């Protein structure tokens, strides 16, 4: 590189005093001509170990992998937490209403849940992301709309048992309305189970986001764990002995 185009290249690579180990991988191809014995250099490659730049070194473009990991953690956890929270809220509403009211409302909600459970999630996510553009909030919305049936079924089964308890029947006997009973007596008793379901949904959402990021269905500007795996895979991290990039 010329010093005019990259004036600080040397100072960026060797910015600290100390000893630097540089490994050069050179492929030699001897000449096939019998008239000469010269060796032709076909390809050279210089690799600087990652101990110089950050805790995890750099990627093939010189980006700090530790910084990518930190910012990717923020994005992945944001997706996981928001997806789990919205999924739990939808599941609580549907499960409480279906379980307490019962009858036709229960049948309609549960049949809708059955249909949603049969939808193949990954192809739907890929198709909708390609149609409407890669957007993190769209991915969160789609995951929430596809995951609520599991939480709703668990909540409904608990509500079917709670609605027969003495304190619920007493509230009904004194004339308490359905919204009052559901909000004051039913929901507080199913919060521990809903919270446990939400914790499990966080991990599922993070893994699902990593899958769709790995295949490239996320915004380029949003760093995620899946995108780190995507770049590590296509850059040949294992072949280049950069195993920590994937781990």
C-alpha positions in Angstrom: 0.0 0.0 0.0 1.2 3.5 -0.8 1.8 5.9 2.1 -0.4 8.4 0.4 -3.4 6.2 0.3 -2.8 4.5 3.7 -0.6 7.0 5.7 -1.1 5.4 9.1 -1.2 1.7 8.1 2.1 1.0 9.8 1.2 2.8 13.0 -2.1 1.0 13.1 -0.6 -2.5 12.8 2.5 -1.9 15.0 1.0 0.7 17.4 2.7 -0.8 20.6 6.3 -1.3 21.4 7.5 -4.9 21.6 8.3 -8.0 19.6 6.0 -8.9 16.8 5.8 -12.4 15.2 4.9 -12.4 11.6 4.2 -15.7 9.8 4.5 -15.7 6.0 2.9 -18.5 4.0 4.5 -18.7 0.6 3.6 -21.1 -2.2 6.5 -21.8 -4.6 6.1 -23.3 -8.0 9.3 -24.3 -9.7 9.6 -23.5 -13.4 8.9 -26.4 -15.8 11.5 -25.2 -18.2 14.8 -27.2 -18.3 16.7 -24.2 -19.4 16.4 -22.3 -16.1 16.3 -23.3 -12.5 14.6 -20.1 -11.1 11.7 -20.4 -8.6 8.6 -18.4 -9.3 6.7 -16.9 -6.4 3.0 -17.4 -7.2 1.2 -16.3 -4.0 2.1 -14.8 -0.6 0.1 -14.3 2.5 1.0 -12.5 5.7 -0.9 -13.3 8.9 -0.4 -11.2 12.1 -1.5 -13.2 15.2 -4.5 -11.8 17.1 -2.8 -11.1 20.4 -1.8 -7.7 19.0 -5.4 -6.4 18.3 -7.8 -7.0 21.2 -8.5 -10.1 23.2 -9.8 -12.1 20.2 -7.8 -10.6 17.4 -9.4 -9.4 14.2 -11.5 -10.8 11.3 -10.4 -11.0 7.7 -11.3 -7.3 7.2 -9.3 -6.1 10.3 -12.4 -5.7 12.6 -11.9 -6.3 16.3 -13.7 -9.6 17.2 -14.0 -8.8 20.8 -15.9 -5.6 20.0 -18.1 -7.5 17.6 -18.8 -10.1 20.4 -19.8 -7.3 22.8 -22.1 -5.5 20.5 -23.5 -8.8 19.1 -24.4 -9.8 22.6 -26.4 -6.7 23.1 -28.4 -7.2 19.8 -28.9 -11.0 20.4 -30.1 -10.5 23.9 -32.4 -7.6 22.9 -34.0 -9.9 20.3 -34.3 -12.7 22.9 -35.8 -10.6 25.6 -38.2 -8.6 23.5 -39.4 -11.8 21.7 -39.9 -13.6 25.0 -41.7 -10.7 26.6 -44.1 -10.2 23.8 -44.7 -13.9 23.4 -45.5 -14.2 27.1 -47.9 -11.3 27.1 -49.8 -12.7 24.1 -49.8 -16.2 25.7 -51.1 -14.9 29.0 -53.9 -12.9 27.4 -55.0 -15.8 25.2 -54.6 -18.5 27.8 -56.4 -16.6 30.6 -59.3 -15.6 28.4 -59.7 -19.0 26.8 -59.3 -20.9 30.1 -61.6 -18.8 32.2 -64.4 -18.0 29.8 -64.3 -21.4 28.0 -67.0 -22.4 25.6 -66.8 -21.2 22.0 -64.1 -18.6 22.9 -61.9 -21.4 24.2 -62.5 -23.5 21.1 -61.7 -20.7 18.7 -58.5 -19.7 20.5 -57.2 -23.2 20.8 -57.9 -24.1 17.1 -56.1 -20.9 16.1 -53.2 -22.0 18.3 -53.2 -25.5 16.6 -53.0 -23.9 13.2 -50.1 -21.6 14.3 -48.3 -24.5 15.8 -48.4 -26.3 12.4 -46.8 -23.4 10.5 -43.1 -24.1 9.6 -41.4 -21.3 11.4 -38.0 -21.0 9.5 -39.4 -21.0 5.9 -42.1 -18.4 7.0 -39.4 -16.2 8.5 -37.2 -16.4 5.5 -40.0 -15.7 3.1 -41.5 -12.7 5.0 -38.0 -11.2 5.6 -37.3 -11.4 1.9 -40.6 -9.8 1.1 -40.7 -7.0 3.6 -36.9 -6.5 4.1 -34.5 -7.6 6.8 -35.6 -5.7 10.0 -34.8 -6.7 13.5 -38.2 -5.6 14.8 -40.0 -7.4 12.0 -38.1 -10.6 13.1 -39.2 -10.0 16.7 -42.8 -9.5 15.7 -42.8 -12.7 13.5 -41.2 -14.8 16.2 -43.8 -13.5 18.7 -46.7 -14.3 16.4 -45.4 -17.8 15.8 -44.4 -18.8 19.4 -47.3 -17.7 21.6 -49.4 -21.0 21.3 -47.0 -22.9 23.5 -47.2 -20.4 26.3 -51.0 -20.0 25.8 -51.6 -23.7 26.2 -49.6 -23.9 29.4 -51.4 -20.9 30.9 -54.8 -22.2 29.8 -54.2 -25.5 31.6 -53.4 -23.7 34.8 -56.4 -21.3 34.5 -58.7 -24.3 34.1 -57.6 -25.5 37.5 -57.4 -22.1 39.2 -60.9 -21.0 38.2 -62.4 -23.8 40.3 -60.6 -22.7 43.4 -62.6 -21.4 46.4 -61.3 -17.8 46.2 -62.3 -17.5 42.5 -65.8 -18.9 43.2 -66.2 -16.6 46.2 -65.3 -13.6 44.0 -67.8 -14.7 41.4 -70.5 -15.2 44.1 -70.1 -11.6 45.4 -70.7 -10.3 41.9 -67.1 -9.6 40.7 -66.9 -9.1 36.9 -64.9 -11.4 34.6 -62.2 -8.7 33.9 -61.8 -8.1 37.6 -61.4 -11.8 38.4 -59.0 -12.4 35.6 -56.8 -9.5 36.4 -56.9 -9.7 40.3 -57.2 -13.4 41.0 -56.2 -15.4 37.9 -53.2 -13.6 36.4 -51.2 -13.1 39.7 -51.4 -16.9 40.3 -50.0 -17.8 36.8 -47.1 -15.2 36.8 -44.5 -17.7 38.1 -45.2 -20.2 35.4 -45.3 -17.4 32.7 -42.0 -16.1 33.9 -40.4 -19.6 33.7 -41.8 -19.9 30.2 -40.4 -16.5 29.2 -36.9 -17.5 30.4 -36.9 -20.5 28.1 -38.2 -18.4 25.2 -35.2 -16.1 25.5 -32.8 -18.9 24.7 -35.0 -20.2 21.8 -35.2 -16.7 20.4 -31.5 -16.2 20.5 -30.8 -19.5 18.8 -33.4 -18.9 16.1 -32.0 -15.4 15.5 -28.6 -16.9 15.1 -29.9 -19.4 12.5 -31.5 -16.7 10.4 -28.5 -14.4 10.8 -26.2 -17.2 9.7 -28.1 -17.6 6.4 -28.0 -13.8 5.9 -31.7 -12.8 6.7 -30.8 -9.8 9.0 -29.8 -6.2 8.5 -26.2 -5.7 7.5 -25.9 -2.9 10.1 -27.0 -5.1 13.0 -24.2 -7.2 14.7 -25.4 -10.5 16.0 -24.0 -13.8 17.1 -25.4 -15.5 14.0 -23.7 -12.9 11.8 -20.4 -13.5 13.5 -20.8 -17.3 12.7 -21.7 -16.4 9.1 -18.6 -14.4 8.6 -16.4 -16.9 10.4 -17.8 -19.8 8.3 -17.2 -18.0 4.9 -13.8 -16.7 6.0 -12.6 -20.2 6.9 -12.0 -19.6 10.5 -11.1 -23.2 11.3 -8.9 -23.5 8.2 -7.1 -20.4 9.3 -6.7 -21.7 12.9 -8.9 -18.9 14.3 -11.0 -21.4 16.2 -11.8 -18.9 19.0 -13.8 -16.8 16.5 -16.5 -19.6 16.3 -16.2 -20.8 19.9 
